[in-house]
Amino acid sequence: MMVKAILDNATDRMKKTEAALLRELGSIRAGRANASLLDRIQVEYYGALTPVNQLASVTIPEARMLMVTPYDKSSIGNIEKAIYQSDLGINPSSDGNVIRLVIPALTEERRKELAKQIGKDSEGAKVSIRNIRRDAIEELKKAEKNKEITEDELRTYEKQVQDLTDKSSKEIDKIAAEKEKEILDK
């Protein structure tokens, strides 16, 4: 049935929005070492841009240190350069075999800035969720107009879409609250 496809599509898109928010927030530096900080960094490797996590293993030997061990020792200079040029704000130090990244402690001011950023990101995700809801309801109204579903069924399905929206919105709030707590806890 067409309605099931509309609801499944909306659910799928909402889940993808939640996952995107998780990825986005995962790259925010919280004053603790987290391997996902390097996920967005691309390294020039034999003429192609390659993610760091495909060129090296990233480990966390201490609470505030990342250690990047390249699989190919000849790529260490390129990895170091890519990290240095990224927006991380962390200077890599290399001993020729591994690259160490010491994550500095966050100042109170920086913590508050990051908390605001988390709020903006989560609000952007909620806007996406509401747009998905709007699209799904428009499709349902078209189906009703084309006599594929009745007016009563339309109301029922609209309620289901709203329930999906509420559930996804709560999940986004939960994700943002967890990250905010992580940032604000010293």
C-alpha atoms as one frame of an Amber mdcrd trajectory, in Angstrom:
protein
   0.000   0.000   0.000   1.195   3.515  -0.832   0.561   4.842   2.688   2.964
   2.317   4.201   5.657   3.540   1.804   5.040   7.166   2.845   5.274   6.297
   6.557   8.352   4.096   6.055  10.059   6.823   4.034   9.342   9.420   6.739
  10.617   7.081   9.472  13.777   6.309   7.492  14.506   9.984   6.796  13.982
  10.878  10.467  16.409   8.128  11.564  18.976   9.447   9.070  18.561  12.959
  10.493  19.200  11.624  14.016  22.301   9.762  12.776  23.576  12.893  11.023
  23.200  14.874  14.252  25.107  12.183  16.140  27.946  12.348  13.591  27.990
  16.144  13.710  28.077  16.259  17.505  30.676  13.490  17.611  33.153  15.758
  15.882  32.826  18.442  18.578  35.870  18.444  20.822  34.754  17.926  24.419
  38.113  18.178  26.181  38.382  14.381  26.059  39.982  12.172  23.469  37.491
  10.762  20.995  38.534   8.992  17.791  35.572  10.506  15.912  37.322  13.906
  16.103  39.409  12.785  13.121  36.510  11.394  11.050  36.181  14.472   8.849
  39.910  14.923   8.175  40.975  13.981   4.660  44.635  13.258   3.810  46.299
  13.586   0.398  47.497  10.021  -0.223  48.842   9.045  -3.627  46.838  11.804
  -5.277  43.511  10.949  -3.636  41.836  12.443  -0.567  41.486   9.643   1.961
  39.993   9.716   5.498  42.565   9.433   8.307  40.813   6.393   9.779  41.516
   4.491   6.524  45.239   5.325   6.588  45.955   4.786  10.264  44.696   3.262
  13.468  43.480   5.808  15.987  43.832   4.813  19.636  43.215   6.567  22.948
  46.111   5.747  25.324  45.064   8.416  27.861  41.888  10.361  28.620  43.072
  13.448  26.749  45.349  11.981  24.088  44.814  10.452  20.662  47.525   8.363
  19.049  47.497   7.968  15.271  49.598   5.064  13.959  49.824   5.065  10.141
  49.683   1.729   8.350  52.159   3.127   5.821  54.977   5.053   7.567  55.577
   7.161   4.448  52.161   8.807   4.914  52.942  10.186   8.389  53.952  13.620
   7.050  50.757  13.963   5.014  48.583  12.884   7.959  50.342  15.346  10.267
  49.896  18.157   7.720  46.183  17.374   7.246  45.558  17.405  11.009  47.510
  20.650  11.377  45.523  22.331   8.570  42.158  21.105   9.857  39.759  23.110
  12.027  40.522  20.976  15.116  42.867  23.520  16.663  45.189  20.769  17.927
  48.864  20.686  17.002  50.038  17.172  16.167  53.419  15.958  17.431  55.188
  13.156  15.617  58.168  10.951  16.502  58.407   9.444  13.009  56.296   6.386
  13.893  53.161   7.762  15.538  51.376  11.103  15.790  50.186  12.205  19.199
  47.371  14.688  19.665  46.983  16.132  23.149  43.475  17.487  23.607  43.631
  20.650  25.712  41.165  21.172  28.541  38.266  23.440  27.623  37.826  26.850
  29.194  34.459  27.704  30.727  33.835  30.209  27.924  34.599  27.618  25.243
  32.291  25.107  26.958  29.427  27.605  26.776  30.164  28.315  23.089  30.078
  24.591  22.341  26.818  24.200  24.269  25.292  26.939  22.091  26.595  25.184
  18.975  24.997  21.932  20.122  21.711  23.807  20.575  21.939  25.215  17.038
  22.775  21.827  15.554  19.911  20.115  17.363  17.481  22.852  16.322  18.606
  22.385  12.702  17.908  18.660  13.029  14.442  19.402  14.437  13.717  21.690
  11.468  14.658  18.799   9.171  12.311  16.505  11.093   9.459  19.002  10.747
  10.154  19.298   6.997   9.964  15.514   6.710   6.631  15.589   8.571   5.316
  18.282   6.221   6.368  16.278   3.143   4.721  13.103   4.459   1.461  14.897
   5.278   1.412  16.524   1.818   1.804  13.089   0.223  -1.014  11.715   2.388
  -3.277  14.619   1.383  -2.535  13.916  -2.281  -3.495  10.289  -1.711  -6.764
  11.404  -0.106  -7.437  13.834  -2.952  -6.863  11.017  -5.454  -9.400   8.905
  -3.510  -6.735   6.343  -2.528  -7.566   6.823   1.165 -10.601   8.233   2.984
 -10.702  11.432   5.009 -10.848   9.430   8.251  -7.821   7.375   7.215  -6.016
  10.627   6.393  -6.550  11.857   9.975  -5.295   8.547  11.380  -2.173   8.588
   9.215  -1.505  12.259   9.989  -1.569  11.335  13.683   0.917   8.509  13.009
   3.226  10.941  11.205   2.933  13.379  14.128   3.759  10.562  16.572   6.862
   9.703  14.520   7.829  13.368  14.549   7.396  13.647  18.332   9.417  10.484
  18.919  12.245  11.658  16.662  12.218  15.116  18.219  12.555  13.587  21.708
  15.478  11.482  20.467  17.198  14.604  19.120  16.672  16.341  22.478  18.180
  13.311  24.233  21.228  13.233  21.925  21.806  16.976  22.394  21.361  16.785
  26.180  23.909  13.961  26.444  26.487  15.866  24.403  25.818  19.088  26.318
  26.288  17.240  29.615  29.572  15.793  28.301  30.768  19.286  27.315  29.719
  21.073  30.500  31.007  18.394  32.899  34.584  19.146  33.779
